Amino acid sequence: MKAVSVRWAIALALVTASSGAQSLAHQADLKPVERREVVIPINDFTLLDQHSRVFKFTQITGRVVVVAFAYTTCPDVCPLITAALRQVQSGLSAAEGKKVFFLTITTDPEIDAPPVLAGYAKRYRADLTNWAFLTGEPAPLQKVWKNFGVGVKRKGRGLVDHTPLTAVIDRWGKMRLAYIGPMPNVKVVLQDVRRLLGQ
């Protein structure tokens, strides 16, 4: 299957796999996180980090990148995803940490200005030496969401439904793993990250 076909297939699957973070969190029997192996090229993008600095995706080329989509006022799924990423970050050795980068990309730019993201990062004790929390104007963010296959639907101020995606990108800028659900397994993510570091 061609890369473009794979990209659209996973995008459709990601959107249909969840009716949004809010509805997932309130289901009586929460489905386990689904792990999928994919090959989706991630296009370069430019956003702002938690310090209002310009962040270009190409500036971390050569590293394995763990990406999550979240928003700071989310009451349920996003905190679980962010906490899982923090555990993954803590589980890396110092040497591994220099070869891995973490990104949290907002799905609610209306509220998630850089200072808000900085506070959110502090709340989770994120080590910002290799973790950036990104926001930007709606148009560039929408392109990023689409590239990753993340569906985003604003339901009201501070309330957003979005695909609960955590992804791992290899050192050549291709998304290789997609974890769909509220809390990816930290041990599995670490294993996948280490496997990609070895390639």
RAMO-V217242 format. One record per residue. N is the residue number from 1. SS is DSSP state (a for helix, b for strand, c for the rest). OMEGA is omega as a letter, one per 20 degrees, with the letter a starting at -180 (* if undefined). Layout:
# RAMO-V217242
N,SS,OMEGA  N,SS,OMEGA
This chain:
# RAMO-V217242
1,c,a  2,c,a  3,a,a  4,a,r  5,a,r  6,a,a  7,a,a  8,a,r  9,a,a  10,a,r  11,a,r  12,a,a  13,a,a  14,a,a  15,a,a  16,a,a  17,a,a  18,c,r  19,c,r  20,c,a  21,a,a  22,a,a  23,a,r  24,a,a  25,a,a  26,c,r  27,c,a  28,c,r  29,c,a  30,c,a  31,c,r  32,c,r  33,c,r  34,b,r  35,b,r  36,b,r  37,b,a  38,b,r  39,b,a  40,b,r  41,b,r  42,c,a  43,c,r  44,c,r  45,c,r  46,b,r  47,b,r  48,b,r  49,c,a  50,c,r  51,c,a  52,c,r  53,c,r  54,b,r  55,b,r  56,b,a  57,a,a  58,a,a  59,a,r  60,a,r  61,c,a  62,c,r  63,c,r  64,b,a  65,b,r  66,b,a  67,b,r  68,b,r  69,b,a  70,b,r  71,c,a  72,c,a  73,c,r  74,c,a  75,c,a  76,c,a  77,a,a  78,a,r  79,a,r  80,a,r  81,a,a  82,a,r  83,a,r  84,a,r  85,a,r  86,a,r  87,a,r  88,a,r  89,a,r  90,a,a  91,a,r  92,c,r  93,c,r  94,a,a  95,a,r  96,a,a  97,a,r  98,c,a  99,c,a  100,b,r  101,b,a  102,b,r  103,b,r  104,b,a  105,b,a  106,b,r  107,c,r  108,c,a  109,c,r  110,c,a  111,c,a  112,c,r  113,c,a  114,a,r  115,a,r  116,a,r  117,a,r  118,a,r  119,a,r  120,a,r  121,a,r  122,a,a  123,a,a  124,c,r  125,c,r  126,c,r  127,c,a  128,c,r  129,c,r  130,c,r  131,b,r  132,b,r  133,b,a  134,b,r  135,b,a  136,c,r  137,c,a  138,a,a  139,a,r  140,a,r  141,a,r  142,a,r  143,a,r  144,a,r  145,a,a  146,a,a  147,a,r  148,a,a  149,c,a  150,c,r  151,c,a  152,b,r  153,b,r  154,b,a  155,b,a  156,b,a  157,c,r  158,c,a  159,b,a  160,b,r  161,b,r  162,b,r  163,c,a  164,c,a  165,b,r  166,b,a  167,b,r  168,b,a  169,b,a  170,c,a  171,c,r  172,c,r  173,c,r  174,b,r  175,b,a  176,b,r  177,b,r  178,b,r  179,b,a  180,b,a  181,c,a  182,c,a  183,c,a  184,c,r  185,c,a  186,a,a  187,a,r  188,a,r  189,a,r  190,a,r  191,a,a  192,a,r  193,a,a  194,a,r  195,a,r  196,a,r  197,a,a  198,c,a  199,c,*
